[in-house]
């Protein structure tokens, strides 16, 4: 079954992630968001970054996850292409990989941050769906 990953919203863009688990859904949404920035099939997974955060509310965890990814990418001048997330209660552990921006990686849309606008994390049939508007 094909799922839509984007939806229009004024000057910004809505992203949608899907997954069998909450964590895989969040990872899919991250992939969708970073796909706005470049073609991820050209990103070499050579640098690994790990980070953790605490958040009990899943909707806020989703936005926190996306915004931390953007911050880590900017801090290290990286584009991420692989996203992994594990949750233990309110504790979230992320492992992401990618590479430094380089010639040959065409820059797409700059994503400034994930917002609370149209934020939703829910189970639809047997799959999780997480969506929000990203500021571009």
C-alpha positions in Angstrom: 0.0 0.0 0.0 1.4 3.4 -1.0 1.2 6.2 1.5 1.4 9.9 0.9 4.4 11.6 2.6 3.7 15.3 2.0 0.8 17.7 2.1 0.5 21.3 1.2 0.1 24.1 3.7 0.4 27.7 2.6 4.1 28.5 2.2 5.2 25.6 4.3 5.1 21.8 3.8 3.4 19.0 5.7 5.3 15.8 6.2 3.8 12.4 7.1 5.7 9.4 8.4 4.4 5.8 8.5 5.5 2.7 10.4 4.6 -0.5 12.1 6.1 0.9 15.3 6.1 4.4 16.7 9.8 4.5 16.4 9.8 3.4 12.7 7.1 5.9 12.0 9.2 8.7 13.5 12.2 7.5 11.5 10.2 7.5 8.3 9.0 11.1 8.9 12.7 12.1 9.4 13.5 10.5 6.1 10.7 12.4 4.5 11.8 15.7 6.0 15.5 15.2 5.0 14.4 14.2 1.5 13.2 17.8 1.0 16.8 18.8 1.5 18.5 16.5 -1.0 18.2 13.1 -2.7 19.0 10.8 0.1 20.0 8.0 -2.3 23.2 10.0 -2.8 24.0 10.4 0.9 26.9 8.2 2.1 26.3 6.9 5.7 29.8 7.5 7.0 29.4 9.6 10.1 27.2 8.5 13.0 25.7 10.8 15.6 23.9 9.7 18.7 21.8 11.7 21.1 19.0 11.3 23.6 16.1 13.2 24.9 13.3 12.8 27.4 9.6 13.3 26.5 6.5 11.6 27.8 4.0 13.0 25.3 4.4 11.2 21.9 3.3 14.2 19.8 5.8 16.5 21.5 8.4 13.7 21.2 7.8 13.7 17.4 8.4 17.4 17.0 11.4 17.3 19.5 12.9 14.5 17.5 12.6 16.3 14.2 13.9 19.6 15.6 16.9 17.9 17.3 17.7 16.2 13.9 17.8 19.6 12.2 19.9 21.1 15.0 22.4 18.2 15.0 22.7 18.4 11.2 23.4 22.1 11.3 25.8 21.8 14.2 27.9 19.2 12.4 27.3 20.4 8.8 25.8 17.0 7.9 23.0 15.7 5.8 21.5 12.6 7.4 20.2 9.6 5.4 19.6 6.9 8.0 17.5 7.4 11.1 17.0 5.0 14.1 15.2 5.6 17.3 14.5 3.6 20.4 12.1 4.4 23.2 12.2 3.2 26.8 9.3 4.9 28.6 9.9 8.6 28.3 13.6 8.2 27.2 14.4 8.3 23.5 17.7 7.3 22.1 18.6 8.3 18.5 21.3 7.0 16.1 21.5 8.8 12.8 24.1 8.7 10.1 25.0 10.7 7.0 27.9 12.8 5.7 29.1 16.3 5.4 27.5 18.4 2.7 29.7 18.1 -0.4 29.7 18.9 -4.1 27.5 16.5 -5.8 24.7 16.7 -3.2 22.2 19.0 -4.8 20.6 21.2 -2.1 16.8 21.2 -2.2 14.5 23.0 0.2 16.0 24.3 3.5 13.9 23.1 6.4 14.1 25.5 9.4 12.1 23.4 11.9 9.1 21.2 12.7 6.1 23.0 14.1 3.1 22.1 16.3 0.8 23.1 13.4 -1.4 20.1 12.3 0.6 17.9 14.6 -0.8 14.4 14.9 0.6 11.0 16.0 -1.9 8.2 15.8 -2.5 4.6 14.8 -4.4 4.3 11.5 -5.5 0.7 11.0 -2.3 -1.3 11.8 0.2 1.4 11.0 1.4 4.5 13.0 1.1 7.8 11.3 2.9 11.0 12.4 2.5 14.3 10.7 3.2 18.0 11.2 4.1 21.1 9.2 7.7 22.0 8.7 8.8 25.6 8.3 10.7 26.0 5.0 
